[in-house]
Amino acid sequence: PLSLVSGGVVACPYGRMYGREAALEALLRRRTMSDSRGPDYSKTSNLGIHIRGLKDLYPVRFHYTEGSFKGNREEKVPSCPITGVDLNGSHTSYLVVKLEKSKSKKSKSVMNDETNTNDPNVISERAIKEMGADELQTQFGPFDKNDLIRLAPPTIGGILEEIVQKLELKREKKAMAKAMQNDKKRKNGAIVKCSSKEPKHISSTPKDSFAHLKTSISKSVDVARANAFLVVASSSALSSLFVKESNLSEKEKKDNLFVR
């Protein structure tokens, strides 16, 4: 039987409790037995396939009160640190899972929670209803009410089935959000890569536009002058009008006036 007093107790998302050392050994065996087809869960079925690794195991720390004596040994009873009710299975209890301090840190602490504290993290359902999740944040937080794990849920009445469904839905949403985020990063990376290859567009100022217009007009005037010169040169009558001094005789000049 699992001893709650000795410490070293962990719980999975289904609320099942295990001895810490036994859970570590089971995970180690699972890893060493894995082959090309994937992990072998048959010989570590006590943990269940929903436990993917240390990140799915959470430390359980009960608050204890003095109990009755059996011989010379005093029995300590786990209880709620707020209401004082015994957490012996007759009252519903929840494990408080604190939010991660930094999601950017890839390395996680052992068993997904701080292990250097002895502060209790198991409270009764009655305490949550009477105090409210917001009032409990100072002593037990930060935590999300949706992340609370019900310990030792009954296997009848559909309670465990509901917990399983919620966990699967939560993991599906998380995987979908991660996939969308990765897809967005890939698209943003492609846009940046394509934009870096595009030629830079130089915006024109009013001064530049005026200079361009002036150049175009100048070129047009030069073309017009050249055309006029060709027309004049092709007509002897017109070309004679632009000659300052002419060697033609008076008879030739008169004849040129009637040349078409």
C-alpha positions in Angstrom: 0.0 0.0 0.0 1.1 3.6 -0.7 2.3 5.4 2.4 1.2 9.1 2.4 3.0 9.9 5.5 6.5 8.9 4.4 6.4 11.5 1.6 7.7 11.0 -1.9 4.2 10.7 -3.4 3.4 11.9 -6.9 0.1 12.0 -8.8 -0.8 11.8 -12.5 -3.4 13.9 -14.3 -6.0 11.2 -13.6 -5.5 11.8 -9.9 -3.8 8.4 -9.3 -1.0 8.5 -6.7 2.3 6.6 -6.9 5.4 6.4 -4.9 8.0 8.7 -6.4 10.8 6.2 -6.6 8.6 3.5 -8.1 7.3 5.9 -10.7 10.8 6.9 -11.7 11.9 3.2 -12.0 8.8 2.5 -14.2 9.6 5.4 -16.5 13.2 4.2 -16.8 12.1 0.7 -17.6 9.8 2.0 -20.3 12.6 4.0 -21.9 15.1 1.1 -21.9 12.4 -1.3 -23.3 11.5 1.0 -26.2 12.4 -0.1 -29.7 11.9 1.1 -33.2 8.1 0.6 -32.9 8.0 3.0 -29.9 7.8 2.6 -26.1 6.7 -0.7 -24.7 3.8 0.1 -22.3 2.9 -3.5 -21.6 5.4 -3.9 -18.8 4.7 -0.5 -17.3 0.9 -0.6 -17.5 0.6 0.6 -13.9 1.6 4.1 -15.0 -0.7 4.2 -18.0 0.1 5.6 -21.5 -1.3 9.0 -20.4 1.9 9.5 -18.4 4.4 10.5 -21.1 7.2 11.4 -18.7 8.2 13.4 -15.7 6.2 16.3 -16.9 3.0 14.4 -16.2 3.8 13.6 -12.6 3.2 16.1 -9.8 4.5 16.1 -6.2 1.8 15.6 -3.6 2.3 17.2 -0.2 -0.3 16.7 2.4 -0.9 18.7 5.6 -1.0 16.3 8.6 -2.8 16.5 11.9 -2.2 14.5 15.0 -4.2 11.3 15.1 -4.7 8.4 17.4 -1.9 6.2 18.8 -1.3 2.6 17.8 1.0 1.2 20.4 3.9 3.6 20.8 3.4 5.0 17.3 1.3 8.0 16.6 -0.7 8.0 13.4 -0.8 11.2 11.4 -3.9 11.9 9.3 -3.8 14.0 6.1 -6.1 16.9 6.3 -7.0 20.1 4.6 -4.9 23.0 5.8 -7.8 25.4 5.6 -11.0 23.6 6.7 -9.2 20.9 8.8 -11.4 18.1 7.4 -9.7 14.7 7.1 -8.6 13.8 3.6 -9.1 10.1 4.0 -11.3 9.5 1.0 -14.5 10.6 2.5 -14.0 14.2 1.4 -13.1 15.3 -2.1 -9.6 16.7 -2.3 -7.7 18.5 -5.1 -4.0 18.8 -5.9 -2.9 22.4 -6.7 -0.6 22.5 -9.8 1.2 25.8 -9.9 1.7 27.6 -13.2 5.1 27.5 -14.8 7.2 30.5 -13.9 8.9 30.7 -17.3 7.6 28.8 -20.3 10.7 29.7 -22.2 12.9 27.5 -20.0 13.3 24.1 -21.7 14.6 22.4 -18.6 11.9 21.4 -16.2 12.3 20.8 -12.5 11.9 17.2 -11.3 8.2 16.1 -11.2 7.0 19.3 -12.8 6.9 21.4 -9.6 9.2 22.9 -7.0 10.7 20.1 -4.9 12.5 22.3 -2.4 9.5 23.2 -0.4 7.4 21.4 2.2 4.3 23.6 1.8 1.1 21.6 1.5 -0.5 21.6 -2.0 -3.6 19.5 -1.4 -6.8 21.1 -0.3 -10.4 20.0 0.1 -13.2 20.8 -2.3 -15.0 22.5 0.6 -12.1 25.0 0.9 -12.3 25.9 -2.8 -16.0 26.5 -2.6 -15.9 28.5 0.6 -12.8 30.6 -0.1 -12.8 30.7 -3.9 -9.8 30.2 -6.2 -8.9 33.9 -6.2 -8.5 34.0 -2.4 -6.3 30.9 -2.5 -3.8 32.4 -4.9 -1.8 34.1 -2.2 -1.0 30.9 -0.3 -1.1 28.3 -3.0 -0.7 30.1 -6.3 -0.3 31.1 -8.9 -2.5 28.4 -10.3 -5.4 28.0 -12.7 -8.6 26.5 -11.4 -8.8 24.4 -14.5 -5.5 22.7 -13.7 -6.6 21.4 -10.3 -6.3 17.6 -10.2 -8.9 15.6 -8.2 -7.1 13.0 -6.2 -8.3 9.4 -6.1 -11.5 10.0 -8.1 -14.1 7.2 -8.0 -14.2 4.8 -10.9 -17.9 4.7 -10.9 -20.5 7.4 -11.7 -18.6 8.7 -14.8 -16.3 11.0 -12.9 -13.1 9.3 -14.0 -14.3 9.1 -17.6 -15.0 12.9 -17.5 -11.5 13.6 -16.2 -10.0 11.5 -19.0 -12.1 13.3 -21.7 -11.1 16.7 -20.4 -7.4 15.8 -20.4 -7.6 14.5 -24.0 -9.4 17.7 -25.1 -6.9 19.9 -23.3 -3.9 18.1 -25.0 -5.6 18.3 -28.4 -6.1 22.1 -28.0 -2.5 22.5 -26.9 -1.2 20.5 -29.8 -3.4 22.4 -32.3 -2.3 25.8 -30.9 1.4 24.8 -31.1 0.9 23.6 -34.7 -0.7 26.9 -35.7 2.0 28.9 -34.0 4.7 26.9 -35.9 2.9 27.4 -39.1 2.6 31.1 -38.5 6.4 31.3 -37.9 7.1 29.4 -41.1 4.9 31.8 -43.1 6.4 34.8 -41.5 9.9 33.5 -42.3 9.0 32.9 -45.9 7.6 36.5 -46.3 10.7 38.0 -44.8 12.9 35.8 -47.2 10.9 36.9 -50.2 10.9 40.5 -49.3 14.7 40.6 -48.9 15.1 39.6 -52.6 12.8 42.3 -54.0 14.5 45.4 -55.5 14.4 48.5 -53.4 11.9 51.1 -54.5 13.3 54.6 -54.5 10.6 57.1 -53.8 10.7 60.3 -56.0 10.6 63.7 -54.4 8.9 66.7 -56.1 12.4 68.0 -57.0 13.3 64.8 -58.7 10.0 64.8 -60.6 10.6 68.4 -61.9 14.1 67.5 -63.0 12.8 64.5 -64.9 10.1 66.6 -66.6 12.6 69.2 -67.6 14.9 66.6 -69.2 12.0 65.1 -71.1 11.0 68.6 -72.5 14.6 69.3 -73.5 14.8 66.0 -75.3 11.5 66.8 -77.1 12.8 70.2 -78.2 16.0 68.6 -79.6 14.0 66.1 -81.6 11.7 68.8 -83.0 14.8 70.9 -84.1 16.3 67.9 -85.8 13.1 67.2 -87.7 12.8 70.8 -88.7 16.4 70.8 -90.0 15.8 67.7 -92.1 12.7 69.3 -93.6 14.5 72.5 -94.4 17.5 70.6 -95.8 15.3 68.6 -98.1 13.7 71.7 -99.7 16.0 74.0 -101.6 13.4 76.8 -101.4 13.3 76.6 -97.6 17.0 76.1 -97.2 17.7 79.3 -99.2 15.7 81.3 -96.7 18.1 80.4 -93.9 21.3 81.1 -95.9 22.9 84.4 -95.0 25.1 84.8 -98.1 24.3 83.0 -101.3 26.4 82.5 -104.4 23.3 82.0 -106.6 22.6 84.3 -109.5 19.6 86.5 -109.6 18.0 84.2 -112.2 18.5 81.1 -110.0 17.1 82.9 -107.0 13.9 83.8 -108.9 13.6 80.3 -110.3 13.9 78.8 -106.7 10.9 80.8 -105.5 8.7 78.8 -107.8 10.1 75.4 -106.9 7.5 73.2 -105.1 
